[in-house]
Amino acid sequence: MTTPVRPPASGRFAADLSVTSDVAVTAGDGNTVTAPEPARSPLARWWTLLLGLGFLAAGAVVVREILVDNGTVAGDRWLTPALDWLADLSYRDWMLPAAIGCAVVALIFLIVTVRPRARTHMALTGAGDDAPQVFARPVDLARLTTATVEQVPGVLRATTVTTRKRITVTVVTAAAPDEHAQLIDRVTAAARSIADLVDDSPEVAVKLTHGDPASTGGRS
């Protein structure tokens, strides 16, 4: 039985994607500049924006109080009645739950502030100590793995799911069952060539499903 064969790689995935030291960026003192690892926006960003809006509103109230006190703006004061109410306030049953709620909110603020930002990219292995650090998104590695695996003889099409711990490749093939073991080895080797580009190389898992070359555009 003749197995379908894909044409040579072409297009956006045909270039050599290996990391080389000739693209290193050096500072004025000759030291290599390492780019920071890409990460998601911190969770505290939105809390900070809301807190900033709150401070702006409080500042606007204070400015109004000053203008009212100077007679520039006509109207009743807002802060004086509020401060008088607080000064005359005695213990109420709702104060304890309110204090607990404030403590919980403060704890949430603290956790959000000190929580590390989630990593969005995976670090690629450099060519040496002087090579720059390069990062790629898991989806980019999945696309590259799919494009590489689809060049393996016997593969009609492939899909890839990439995480930090595993690269899972699902292959559609029309190969006979007795050829599946060899095909899995070839696909695993192709996917492993991409996994080896990543620091802390993820595991490679391959799944085979049967397909019809006529319906998938395969070549014989």
C-alpha positions as CSV (number, residue, x, y, z in Angstrom):
1,M,0.0,0.0,0.0
2,T,1.3,3.4,-0.9
3,T,1.0,6.0,1.8
4,P,0.2,9.6,1.1
5,V,3.2,11.9,0.9
6,R,3.1,15.7,1.7
7,P,5.1,18.2,-0.4
8,P,8.2,19.9,1.1
9,A,7.6,22.6,3.6
10,S,6.9,26.0,2.2
11,G,5.7,29.4,3.3
12,R,5.8,30.9,6.8
13,F,7.0,27.6,8.4
14,A,9.8,26.8,5.9
15,A,12.4,29.1,7.4
16,D,15.1,27.9,9.9
17,L,13.6,28.8,13.3
18,S,16.7,27.8,15.3
19,V,18.0,30.3,17.8
20,T,21.4,31.7,16.8
21,S,23.8,34.1,18.6
22,D,24.3,36.4,15.6
23,V,21.0,38.2,16.6
24,A,22.1,39.0,20.1
25,V,21.5,42.5,21.4
26,T,24.4,44.1,23.3
27,A,24.3,47.1,25.6
28,G,26.9,49.9,25.4
29,D,29.1,48.1,27.9
30,G,29.2,45.0,25.7
31,N,26.9,42.9,28.0
32,T,24.1,40.9,26.4
33,V,20.7,42.4,27.0
34,T,18.1,39.8,28.0
35,A,14.5,40.7,27.3
36,P,12.1,40.1,30.1
37,E,9.8,37.1,29.9
38,P,6.4,38.0,28.4
39,A,3.6,37.9,31.0
40,R,-0.1,38.7,31.2
41,S,-1.2,42.0,32.6
42,P,-1.2,41.9,36.4
43,L,-4.5,41.4,38.1
44,A,-3.8,44.5,40.2
45,R,-4.1,46.6,37.1
46,W,-7.9,46.8,37.2
47,W,-8.0,47.3,40.9
48,T,-5.5,50.2,40.5
49,L,-7.6,51.8,37.8
50,L,-10.7,51.6,40.0
51,L,-8.7,52.9,43.0
52,G,-7.4,55.8,40.9
53,L,-10.9,56.7,39.8
54,G,-12.0,56.7,43.4
55,F,-9.1,59.1,44.4
56,L,-10.1,61.4,41.5
57,A,-13.7,61.5,42.8
58,A,-12.5,62.2,46.3
59,G,-10.2,64.9,45.1
60,A,-13.1,66.5,43.2
61,V,-15.2,66.5,46.3
62,V,-12.4,68.2,48.3
63,V,-12.0,70.8,45.6
64,R,-15.7,71.5,45.7
65,E,-15.6,71.9,49.5
66,I,-12.8,74.4,49.2
67,L,-14.7,76.4,46.5
68,V,-17.9,76.3,48.7
69,D,-15.9,77.5,51.7
70,N,-14.5,80.4,49.7
71,G,-17.9,81.4,48.4
72,T,-16.8,80.7,44.8
73,V,-19.5,78.0,44.4
74,A,-22.9,78.2,46.0
75,G,-24.2,75.2,47.8
76,D,-24.2,73.1,50.9
77,R,-21.1,71.4,52.2
78,W,-20.9,67.6,51.8
79,L,-17.9,66.7,54.0
80,T,-19.0,68.6,57.2
81,P,-22.2,66.7,57.7
82,A,-20.5,63.4,56.9
83,L,-17.7,64.1,59.5
84,D,-20.2,65.2,62.1
85,W,-22.1,61.9,61.5
86,L,-18.9,59.9,62.0
87,A,-18.0,61.9,65.2
88,D,-21.4,61.2,66.8
89,L,-21.5,57.6,65.7
90,S,-21.6,54.9,68.4
91,Y,-21.3,51.2,68.1
92,R,-23.9,49.5,66.0
93,D,-24.6,45.8,65.2
94,W,-23.6,46.3,61.5
95,M,-20.1,47.5,62.4
96,L,-18.6,44.1,63.1
97,P,-19.8,42.5,59.8
98,A,-18.7,45.7,58.0
99,A,-15.2,45.5,59.6
100,I,-14.9,41.8,58.6
101,G,-16.0,42.7,55.0
102,C,-13.3,45.4,54.9
103,A,-10.7,43.0,56.1
104,V,-11.7,40.4,53.4
105,V,-11.5,43.1,50.7
106,A,-8.1,44.2,52.0
107,L,-6.9,40.6,51.9
108,I,-8.1,40.2,48.3
109,F,-6.2,43.4,47.4
110,L,-3.1,42.1,49.0
111,I,-3.2,38.8,47.3
112,V,-3.9,40.4,43.9
113,T,-1.0,42.8,44.4
114,V,1.6,40.2,45.3
115,R,0.4,37.5,43.0
116,P,2.9,36.8,40.2
117,R,1.8,37.6,36.7
118,A,0.8,34.6,34.6
119,R,3.3,33.6,31.9
120,T,2.0,33.7,28.4
121,H,5.0,32.4,26.4
122,M,7.4,29.5,26.5
123,A,11.1,30.1,26.6
124,L,13.1,28.6,23.7
125,T,16.5,27.0,24.1
126,G,19.4,29.3,23.1
127,A,22.5,28.5,21.1
128,G,24.8,29.4,24.0
129,D,25.3,31.6,27.0
130,D,25.6,34.7,24.7
131,A,22.5,33.9,22.7
132,P,19.4,36.1,23.4
133,Q,16.4,34.6,25.1
134,V,13.6,33.9,22.7
135,F,9.9,33.2,23.7
136,A,7.0,31.8,21.7
137,R,3.3,31.3,22.5
138,P,2.0,27.8,23.0
139,V,-0.3,28.3,20.0
140,D,2.7,29.2,17.8
141,L,4.5,26.1,18.8
142,A,1.4,24.1,18.1
143,R,1.1,25.5,14.6
144,L,4.8,24.9,14.0
145,T,4.4,21.3,15.2
146,T,1.4,20.7,13.0
147,A,3.2,22.1,10.0
148,T,6.2,19.9,10.7
149,V,4.2,16.7,11.4
150,E,2.2,17.1,8.2
151,Q,5.4,16.7,6.2
152,V,5.8,13.2,7.6
153,P,4.9,10.5,4.9
154,G,1.6,8.9,5.8
155,V,0.1,11.9,7.5
156,L,-3.0,13.3,5.8
157,R,-3.5,16.1,8.3
158,A,-2.7,16.9,11.9
159,T,-3.8,19.0,14.8
160,T,-1.7,19.9,17.9
161,V,-2.5,21.1,21.4
162,T,0.5,22.5,23.3
163,T,0.9,23.1,27.0
164,R,4.0,23.7,29.1
165,K,4.1,20.0,30.0
166,R,2.9,18.2,26.9
167,I,2.6,18.5,23.1
168,T,-0.3,16.4,22.0
169,V,-0.5,15.6,18.2
170,T,-3.6,14.1,16.6
171,V,-2.8,12.6,13.2
172,V,-5.3,11.5,10.5
173,T,-3.8,8.8,8.4
174,A,-4.8,6.2,5.7
175,A,-1.9,3.9,6.5
176,A,-2.6,0.3,7.2
177,P,-2.8,-0.8,10.9
178,D,0.5,-2.7,10.6
179,E,2.2,0.6,9.7
180,H,0.8,2.6,12.6
181,A,3.7,1.8,15.0
182,Q,6.3,3.1,12.5
183,L,4.2,6.1,11.7
184,I,3.9,7.0,15.4
185,D,7.6,6.8,15.7
186,R,8.1,9.2,12.7
187,V,5.5,11.6,14.0
188,T,7.0,11.5,17.5
189,A,10.4,12.2,16.2
190,A,9.1,15.2,14.1
191,A,7.2,16.6,17.1
192,R,10.2,16.0,19.4
193,S,12.3,18.2,17.1
194,I,10.0,21.1,18.0
195,A,9.7,20.1,21.7
196,D,13.5,20.2,21.9
197,L,13.5,23.9,21.0
198,V,11.8,24.6,24.3
199,D,13.4,24.9,27.7
200,D,12.2,22.1,29.9
201,S,11.1,20.1,26.8
202,P,7.5,19.0,27.1
203,E,6.5,15.5,26.6
204,V,5.2,14.4,23.2
205,A,2.0,12.3,22.8
206,V,0.7,11.1,19.4
207,K,-2.8,9.9,18.6
208,L,-3.8,8.3,15.3
209,T,-7.2,8.3,13.6
210,H,-8.1,6.8,10.3
211,G,-9.0,9.0,7.3
212,D,-9.7,8.8,3.6
213,P,-7.1,10.4,1.4
214,A,-9.8,11.3,-1.2
215,S,-11.7,13.4,1.4
216,T,-8.6,15.0,3.1
217,G,-6.6,16.0,0.1
218,G,-3.8,13.6,0.7
219,R,-1.4,12.6,-2.1
220,S,-0.4,9.0,-3.0
